[in-house]
Amino acid sequence: MALMQLTMIPLGSGTSVGDFVAHIQHSLKQSNVRIPVNPATQST
């Protein structure tokens, strides 16, 4: 889900690299809250 959100960033006019990086970092923080450290726990 996190990767899908990253691809939905508007890359049109007015988008700076700083905003792009900030959005990625924000998405990664939200993902880390929901995704367990060990992905093997999901398959069991």
MMTF fields as JSON, N, C-alpha, C and O atoms, coordinates in Angstrom:
{
  "mmtfVersion": "1.0.0",
  "mmtfProducer": "UNKNOWN",
  "numBonds": 175,
  "numAtoms": 176,
  "numGroups": 44,
  "numChains": 1,
  "numModels": 1,
  "chainsPerModel": [1],
  "groupsPerChain": [44],
  "chainIdList": ["A"],
  "bondAtomList": [4, 2, 8, 6, 12, 10, 16, 14, 20, 18, 24, 22, 28, 26, 32, 30, 36, 34, 40, 38, 44, 42, 48, 46, 52, 50, 56, 54, 60, 58, 64, 62, 68, 66, 72, 70, 76, 74, 80, 78, 84, 82, 88, 86, 92, 90, 96, 94, 100, 98, 104, 102, 108, 106, 112, 110, 116, 114, 120, 118, 124, 122, 128, 126, 132, 130, 136, 134, 140, 138, 144, 142, 148, 146, 152, 150, 156, 154, 160, 158, 164, 162, 168, 166, 172, 170],
  "bondOrderList": [1, 1, 1, 1, 1, 1, 1, 1, 1, 1, 1, 1, 1, 1, 1, 1, 1, 1, 1, 1, 1, 1, 1, 1, 1, 1, 1, 1, 1, 1, 1, 1, 1, 1, 1, 1, 1, 1, 1, 1, 1, 1, 1],
  "groupList": [{"groupName": "MET", "atomNameList": ["N", "CA", "C", "O"], "elementList": ["N", "C", "C", "O"], "formalChargeList": [0, 0, 0, 0], "bondAtomList": [1, 0, 2, 1, 3, 2], "bondOrderList": [1, 1, 2], "singleLetterCode": "M", "chemCompType": "L-PEPTIDE LINKING"}, {"groupName": "ALA", "atomNameList": ["N", "CA", "C", "O"], "elementList": ["N", "C", "C", "O"], "formalChargeList": [0, 0, 0, 0], "bondAtomList": [1, 0, 2, 1, 3, 2], "bondOrderList": [1, 1, 2], "singleLetterCode": "A", "chemCompType": "L-PEPTIDE LINKING"}, {"groupName": "LEU", "atomNameList": ["N", "CA", "C", "O"], "elementList": ["N", "C", "C", "O"], "formalChargeList": [0, 0, 0, 0], "bondAtomList": [1, 0, 2, 1, 3, 2], "bondOrderList": [1, 1, 2], "singleLetterCode": "L", "chemCompType": "L-PEPTIDE LINKING"}, {"groupName": "GLN", "atomNameList": ["N", "CA", "C", "O"], "elementList": ["N", "C", "C", "O"], "formalChargeList": [0, 0, 0, 0], "bondAtomList": [1, 0, 2, 1, 3, 2], "bondOrderList": [1, 1, 2], "singleLetterCode": "Q", "chemCompType": "L-PEPTIDE LINKING"}, {"groupName": "THR", "atomNameList": ["N", "CA", "C", "O"], "elementList": ["N", "C", "C", "O"], "formalChargeList": [0, 0, 0, 0], "bondAtomList": [1, 0, 2, 1, 3, 2], "bondOrderList": [1, 1, 2], "singleLetterCode": "T", "chemCompType": "L-PEPTIDE LINKING"}, {"groupName": "ILE", "atomNameList": ["N", "CA", "C", "O"], "elementList": ["N", "C", "C", "O"], "formalChargeList": [0, 0, 0, 0], "bondAtomList": [1, 0, 2, 1, 3, 2], "bondOrderList": [1, 1, 2], "singleLetterCode": "I", "chemCompType": "L-PEPTIDE LINKING"}, {"groupName": "PRO", "atomNameList": ["N", "CA", "C", "O"], "elementList": ["N", "C", "C", "O"], "formalChargeList": [0, 0, 0, 0], "bondAtomList": [1, 0, 2, 1, 3, 2], "bondOrderList": [1, 1, 2], "singleLetterCode": "P", "chemCompType": "L-PEPTIDE LINKING"}, {"groupName": "GLY", "atomNameList": ["N", "CA", "C", "O"], "elementList": ["N", "C", "C", "O"], "formalChargeList": [0, 0, 0, 0], "bondAtomList": [1, 0, 2, 1, 3, 2], "bondOrderList": [1, 1, 2], "singleLetterCode": "G", "chemCompType": "PEPTIDE LINKING"}, {"groupName": "SER", "atomNameList": ["N", "CA", "C", "O"], "elementList": ["N", "C", "C", "O"], "formalChargeList": [0, 0, 0, 0], "bondAtomList": [1, 0, 2, 1, 3, 2], "bondOrderList": [1, 1, 2], "singleLetterCode": "S", "chemCompType": "L-PEPTIDE LINKING"}, {"groupName": "VAL", "atomNameList": ["N", "CA", "C", "O"], "elementList": ["N", "C", "C", "O"], "formalChargeList": [0, 0, 0, 0], "bondAtomList": [1, 0, 2, 1, 3, 2], "bondOrderList": [1, 1, 2], "singleLetterCode": "V", "chemCompType": "L-PEPTIDE LINKING"}, {"groupName": "ASP", "atomNameList": ["N", "CA", "C", "O"], "elementList": ["N", "C", "C", "O"], "formalChargeList": [0, 0, 0, 0], "bondAtomList": [1, 0, 2, 1, 3, 2], "bondOrderList": [1, 1, 2], "singleLetterCode": "D", "chemCompType": "L-PEPTIDE LINKING"}, {"groupName": "PHE", "atomNameList": ["N", "CA", "C", "O"], "elementList": ["N", "C", "C", "O"], "formalChargeList": [0, 0, 0, 0], "bondAtomList": [1, 0, 2, 1, 3, 2], "bondOrderList": [1, 1, 2], "singleLetterCode": "F", "chemCompType": "L-PEPTIDE LINKING"}, {"groupName": "HIS", "atomNameList": ["N", "CA", "C", "O"], "elementList": ["N", "C", "C", "O"], "formalChargeList": [0, 0, 0, 0], "bondAtomList": [1, 0, 2, 1, 3, 2], "bondOrderList": [1, 1, 2], "singleLetterCode": "H", "chemCompType": "L-PEPTIDE LINKING"}, {"groupName": "LYS", "atomNameList": ["N", "CA", "C", "O"], "elementList": ["N", "C", "C", "O"], "formalChargeList": [0, 0, 0, 0], "bondAtomList": [1, 0, 2, 1, 3, 2], "bondOrderList": [1, 1, 2], "singleLetterCode": "K", "chemCompType": "L-PEPTIDE LINKING"}, {"groupName": "ASN", "atomNameList": ["N", "CA", "C", "O"], "elementList": ["N", "C", "C", "O"], "formalChargeList": [0, 0, 0, 0], "bondAtomList": [1, 0, 2, 1, 3, 2], "bondOrderList": [1, 1, 2], "singleLetterCode": "N", "chemCompType": "L-PEPTIDE LINKING"}, {"groupName": "ARG", "atomNameList": ["N", "CA", "C", "O"], "elementList": ["N", "C", "C", "O"], "formalChargeList": [0, 0, 0, 0], "bondAtomList": [1, 0, 2, 1, 3, 2], "bondOrderList": [1, 1, 2], "singleLetterCode": "R", "chemCompType": "L-PEPTIDE LINKING"}],
  "groupTypeList": [0, 1, 2, 0, 3, 2, 4, 0, 5, 6, 2, 7, 8, 7, 4, 8, 9, 7, 10, 11, 9, 1, 12, 5, 3, 12, 8, 2, 13, 3, 8, 14, 9, 15, 5, 6, 9, 14, 6, 1, 4, 3, 8, 4],
  "groupIdList": [1, 2, 3, 4, 5, 6, 7, 8, 9, 10, 11, 12, 13, 14, 15, 16, 17, 18, 19, 20, 21, 22, 23, 24, 25, 26, 27, 28, 29, 30, 31, 32, 33, 34, 35, 36, 37, 38, 39, 40, 41, 42, 43, 44],
  "secStructList": [7, 2, 2, 2, 2, 2, 2, 6, 7, 7, 7, 1, 6, 6, 7, 7, 2, 2, 2, 2, 2, 2, 2, 2, 2, 2, 2, 2, 2, 2, 2, 2, 2, 2, 1, 7, 1, 7, 6, 2, 2, 2, 2, 7],
  "xCoordList": [0.83, 0.0, 0.869, 0.553, 1.95, 2.813, 3.422, 3.54, 3.808, 4.413, 3.399, 3.759, 2.143, 1.113, 0.924, 0.715, 0.999, 0.835, 1.983, 1.787, 3.18, 4.343, 4.197, 4.646, 3.572, 3.439, 2.339, 2.22, 1.535, 0.423, 0.807, -0.059, 2.112, 2.577, 2.43, 2.911, 1.779, 1.645, 3.005, 3.593, 3.495, 4.808, 4.693, 5.599, 3.581, 3.37, 4.086, 5.048, 3.623, 4.263, 4.073, 3.032, 5.076, 4.981, 5.473, 5.471, 5.901, 6.404, 7.929, 8.597, 8.46, 9.918, 10.466, 9.717, 11.766, 12.408, 12.206, 12.038, 12.224, 12.035, 10.668, 10.543, 9.644, 8.296, 8.219, 7.546, 8.911, 8.915, 9.544, 9.004, 10.701, 11.404, 10.58, 10.483, 9.986, 9.195, 8.0, 7.639, 7.393, 6.231, 6.649, 5.941, 7.798, 8.292, 8.601, 8.225, 9.287, 9.644, 8.386, 8.33, 7.374, 6.124, 5.42, 4.879, 5.429, 4.78, 5.511, 4.882, 6.835, 7.612, 7.34, 7.26, 7.199, 6.92, 5.567, 5.43, 4.566, 3.235, 3.26, 2.554, 4.065, 4.142, 4.786, 4.355, 5.824, 6.545, 5.65, 5.884, 4.63, 3.739, 2.835, 2.502, 2.44, 1.476, 2.141, 1.597, 3.312, 3.979, 4.893, 5.738, 4.742, 5.599, 7.055, 7.35, 7.955, 9.38, 9.728, 10.556, 9.088, 9.358, 8.18, 7.124, 8.338, 7.237, 6.817, 5.744, 7.638, 7.314, 6.102, 5.436, 5.828, 4.721, 3.38, 2.359, 3.379, 2.131, 1.746, 0.562, 2.724, 2.455, 1.945, 1.421, 2.095, 1.686, 0.215, -0.314],
  "yCoordList": [-1.199, 0.0, 1.257, 2.246, 1.204, 2.379, 2.726, 3.897, 1.685, 1.934, 2.55, 3.403, 2.142, 2.714, 4.192, 5.006, 4.54, 5.932, 6.779, 7.929, 6.205, 6.948, 7.283, 8.339, 6.389, 6.612, 7.615, 8.078, 7.954, 8.882, 10.325, 11.195, 10.582, 11.94, 12.775, 12.375, 13.915, 14.789, 15.368, 16.144, 14.996, 15.46, 16.602, 16.838, 17.301, 18.405, 19.663, 19.594, 20.803, 22.064, 22.387, 22.077, 23.009, 23.408, 22.343, 22.558, 21.187, 20.122, 20.186, 20.052, 20.389, 20.479, 19.156, 18.299, 19.005, 17.785, 17.658, 16.554, 18.782, 18.769, 18.215, 17.434, 18.621, 18.116, 16.632, 15.877, 16.217, 14.81, 13.95, 12.911, 14.4, 13.649, 13.638, 12.61, 14.78, 14.874, 13.929, 13.307, 13.822, 12.944, 11.485, 10.697, 11.127, 9.749, 9.419, 8.356, 10.33, 10.096, 9.965, 9.13, 10.787, 10.723, 9.392, 8.794, 8.93, 7.663, 6.499, 5.559, 6.568, 5.493, 5.442, 4.356, 6.591, 6.62, 5.969, 5.193, 6.288, 5.715, 4.21, 3.452, 3.78, 2.356, 1.586, 0.484, 2.175, 1.498, 1.288, 0.378, 2.123, 1.986, 0.774, 0.099, 0.498, -0.575, -1.898, -2.964, -1.836, -3.054, -3.598, -2.862, -4.859, -5.472, -5.485, -5.443, -5.542, -5.564, -6.85, -6.854, -7.945, -9.237, -9.613, -9.992, -9.515, -9.822, -11.286, -11.633, -12.145, -13.562, -13.809, -14.839, -12.861, -13.035, -12.916, -13.372, -12.298, -12.135, -13.414, -13.667, -14.213, -15.393, -16.564, -17.537, -16.472, -17.596, -17.476, -18.331],
  "zCoordList": [0.0, 0.0, 0.0, -0.662, 0.739, 0.849, -0.506, -0.867, -1.252, -2.559, -3.503, -4.314, -3.418, -4.262, -3.94, -4.84, -2.654, -2.259, -2.79, -3.181, -2.803, -3.29, -4.769, -5.216, -5.528, -6.96, -7.27, -8.405, -6.272, -6.498, -6.192, -6.102, -6.031, -5.77, -7.043, -8.103, -6.947, -8.116, -8.509, -7.755, -9.675, -10.109, -11.108, -11.907, -11.054, -11.982, -11.529, -10.764, -11.994, -11.659, -10.184, -9.605, -9.58, -8.186, -7.231, -6.019, -7.748, -6.884, -6.846, -7.872, -5.658, -5.519, -5.0, -4.531, -5.09, -4.607, -3.098, -2.581, -2.4, -0.951, -0.579, 0.364, -1.322, -1.051, -1.359, -0.656, -2.412, -2.806, -1.718, -1.339, -1.22, -0.175, 1.107, 1.777, 1.45, 2.673, 2.607, 3.606, 1.439, 1.284, 1.444, 2.071, 0.875, 0.99, 2.444, 2.937, 3.129, 4.521, 5.371, 6.274, 5.086, 5.839, 5.598, 6.528, 4.35, 4.023, 4.689, 5.177, 4.706, 5.323, 6.819, 7.393, 7.457, 8.896, 9.176, 10.121, 8.347, 8.553, 8.293, 8.959, 7.331, 7.015, 8.157, 8.496, 8.749, 9.821, 11.039, 11.834, 11.185, 12.333, 12.164, 13.138, 10.922, 10.676, 10.311, 10.597, 9.683, 9.221, 10.32, 10.83, 10.691, 11.712, 11.266, 10.071, 12.232, 11.904, 11.174, 10.263, 11.582, 10.945, 10.044, 10.55, 8.713, 7.79, 7.841, 7.347, 8.426, 8.497, 9.405, 9.296, 10.295, 11.227, 10.51, 11.024, 9.315, 8.581, 7.849, 7.625, 7.479, 6.668, 7.511, 6.97, 8.803, 9.649, 10.019, 10.729]
}
